[in-house]
Amino acid sequence: MTLSRPRISKAVIPAAGLGTRFLPATKATPKEMLPVVDKPAIQYVVEEAVAAGLSDVLMITGRNKRPLEDHFDRNYELEEALRRKGDESRLARVQESSDLATMHYVRQGDPRGLGHAVLCAAPHVGDEPFAVLLGDDLIDSRDPLLSRMVDIQNQHGGSVIALMEVDPEQIHLYGCAAVKPTDTEDVVEVTGLVEKPDAAEAPSNYAVIGRYVLDPAVFDVLRETPPGRGGEIQLTDALQALAAAPGLGGPVHGVVFTGRRYDTGDRGDYLRAIVRLACEREDLGPDFRAWLRRYVTEEM
């Protein structure tokens, strides 16, 4: 019998990274504010959380991240200028980001890894399950991964991670999960996790992608987790501890995702994400697709 559990309402978005792969663009602009078509990447992530019913968003930031706060705040001068011009369409789009969710911010301070960034959320989250969304992974709104993960956590308790099958030669770029099947096709039980293994040592080709729904027991585990790969506190290591001892905080399950995902942390994938999303926009797509066909056939 499925137990009734409180609906998850809090999302944590780590956003303290330096964005070195996008220098010099990110020298003075947070990587999360780089535009994907005409919205910053971080807005897509917050919209995803809100669509899954998470109305309370905590962003883990660092130095030079003030534009993130400004983007989700009101800009009265700009709004008034648009209102005087009668530009209601752009006014609505400007106001949209400030009306999305209740936003909170805390600074990570020392960049000690994803696990440490998540631990910074403990005072805000308290003793309740919560979601973690990484800003480099954009999940297409037509493929509601996070909502599915919240449902699975509500059914089974514990923690739920997002998994995607990748080419074995690429598994060294990801956290990797050892899994057992369940009675549900897209859900597996996670029995172990390892951070960025060599292909020959990987327990599977199931890669951990940037969505998590976590039991608050993860905070106690993170406090005891020593620095791991790269000298950082790895969230993967804490989840490994939970998977190895379900009594610590319930089981760990994985939702196997087969939908559309855009990796905006890689320059090539970032450009591909812009092209794909622009092609699918009703207002931009027809003209852009026609130009793209001409460019590919005539210029390439």
N, C-alpha and C positions, 0 to 999 in steps of 0.2 A: 504494500500500500504506500502511495506517495504521501509523504508528510507535507503539511502546509507550512511554508516558510515565508518570512517577510520578503516582499519584493525589493530587489536591489535598487537603490536610488542614487548611489554615489559612484562617480567615475574619476579616475586619477590619470592624468596625462603628463608623463615625464617630458619636459621640454627644456632641459638645461644643457643639451649638447652644443658643441661649438660649430658644427656644420663645416668642418674643414674640407670635406670633399667638394664644397661649392665655393671655395674661395676663388677670387676676391669678393664675389657677390655677398657673402655672409660676413664680411669684415665688420660691417656696421648694421647689417640687417639680420635678424634671427632667421635661421633656415626654415623655421616653421611658417614664416611670413612670405616665403617665396610664392608667387602666384601660380596656381594651376588653372589655366584659362583666366578667369577674372575674380577668383577668390583665393585667399591664402590657403595653403595646404591645411593649416591647423583648423580652419573653419569646417572643412569637410569632416574632420575627426570629431569635433564637438557636435556637429549635426548628427553624426552616426550615434553618438552616445544618447542624445536627446530622442532620436527615433526609437531607441531601444527602451525608453522610459526612464533614463537616468538624467534627472533634472539638476543635480548638484555636482558641479565639476570643479575638481581641484587640479590646478596646473603646477607642476614642480618646475621652477624656473631657476635662472642664475643671472649673473651680471649681463648687461646689455640685452635683456629680454623685455624691457619696458614696452616696446611696441605691441607685444602680445596683450598686455593689459589694456593698452589704449584701443586696440582693435575691438575688444569685447565691451568697451565702455561707450558711453554716449559722446557724440561730438556735436555739441549744441550749435557751434558756429557754422559748421558745414550743413547741419540739418536746417538751420534757419535760412542759409543762403539758397538751398535747394527749394525750400518752401516758398521763398519770395519769387523764385523763378517759375514756380508752378510745376516743378519737375517731380511729380509724385512717384514716378517709377523708380528713379534713382534714390529718392528719399526713403522709400520702403526698403530698398536693398541696403542702404546705409544703416537703417535702424534694425535690420534683421539680425545682425550679429550681436547687438547689445541686448536683444530680447530673447536669445536662444535659451539660456540657462542661468542659474545662479552660479556665478564664477567666484572662485577663491584662488589665492596664489600663495605659495611658500617657496623660499629659496633653498636650494640644495646645499649651497656653500661649497664644500669640497666635492669635486666630481669623482665619486668613488664607485661608480657603476650603477646599473639599473636596479640591482637589489637595494642599494642604499637610497636611491631616488624613491623607490616604493616605500621604504621604511620611513622616509620623511613625511609620508601621508598618515602615519599611525595616529597622531593626535586628532586629526580631522575625521578620519574614518571611524575610529572607535571600534567597538566590538560587533561589527556587522560585515557581511560579505560586500565586496565592491569589485568594480571592473577597472582594469588597466588597459589603456589604449596607447600604443606607440604611434607617434606622429608621422614616422616614415612610411607606414603602411596605410594606404587608402583603400578601403573596401567599398566597392560599388554599391550604391544605395539600393539597387535592384536585387542584391544578394545579401539579405539581412543576417550576417554571421553573428553579430553580438546578441541580437534578440534570441537566436537559437541557443547560444551559450548560456544566457540567463535562464532560459527554460530548462536546460539540462541541469544547471546548478540547483534550480528549484526542485527538480525531481530527486536528485541524488545527494545534494549537499556537497561539502568539500569544495574542491577547486576544479575549474574547467579551463583548458588551454585550447587555442586554435592551432590546428595542424594542417599542413599541406604537403602532398607528395611532390618531391623534387627529384631531379636527376641525381643519382648517387654521387656523381662527380661534383655536385654543388653542395652536398650536405655539410661540408666543412665550413660553410658560411653561416650556419644556423645552429641553434640548439636542436637536439635530436631526441626523439622519444622512442622508448621500447614500449610496445603496446600489446594488448590482448583484445580480441573482438568481443563485442557485446551483442545482445539481441537486436540492437538498433543499428541500421546500416551505416549511418554517418557518425556513430559514436564508438569510441574505443576506451578501454581502461588503460591508463598509463601506469606502467610498472617501473619505469626508470627514465632518467633524463641525463644527457651529457651535453656540455657546451662545446660546439664547434669541433666535433671529432674528425679524425682522418677517415676517409671513405672506408678503408679496410677495417676500421674499428667501430663504425657506426652500427647501432643495433637495428636500424631500419632506414628507410628514406623518408620518414615522416619528419618534416621540419616544423619547428615552432615558429609561428608568425605572430605579429604584434598585437594580439588580443588575449586577455586573460580575465577570468572571473575568479576571484580569490577568496578563500576563507580567511578571516582575520587572524587565525592561528599562524599565518605566514609571517606576521610581524615578530612573534617570539622566535621563530626559526631564523629569521634574518638577523636578529640581534646576536645570535650565536654562530652565524655563518662567517667563516674566515674568508679573506680575499682569495679568489680563485683565478681563473684564466685572465691574463692581462693585469693581474694585481688588483682586480676590482671585485666587489661583492656582487656575485651573480645571482639573479633571481632564479635561474635554472637550477643552481645548487640547492636553494631552499625548496624548490618544488620537488627535486629529487628526494630530499629528506621526507617531505610529506607523502610522496608516492611510496617510499620504502616503509613507512610506518603510518598507515591510515588512521591509527588511533590519535595521532597528533592533531589532526584537523580534518578528518574525513578523507575519502578517496580523492584521487585525481583522475578526471576523465578528459578526453580530447574530442573535439568536434572536428571532423575531417572536412576541410573546406575545398570545394571544387569550383567556386565562382570567380568573379573578376576582382583581381587585386593589383594595385599599382604601387610599386616600390619607389617612392619619391626621394629615398636616400641615395639612390644611384643616378648619376647624371643622365645616362642613356635611358633608363626606365622612367625618369622624370619627364624627359622629352616625349617619350612614347605615351605616357599618361596624358599629357596635354593634348597630343594629337588625337588620341582615342576619344577623350571626353569632348573635345571641340567638335569632332566629326559627328557625335551623337546629339549635340545640342540642336534644338529646333530652330533657334535664332541664328546660329552660326554654321551649322552643319552643311546645308545644301551648297552654299557658296564655297565654303572651305574644302569640302570634298571635291568639288569640281576643280578648284585650283590645284589641289593635291594630285589629282589624276594627271592634269596637264604637266605639273612639275615632274612627276615620276616618269612620264612617257617622253617628255621633250628634253628635260634637263639632265636626266640620269642616263 
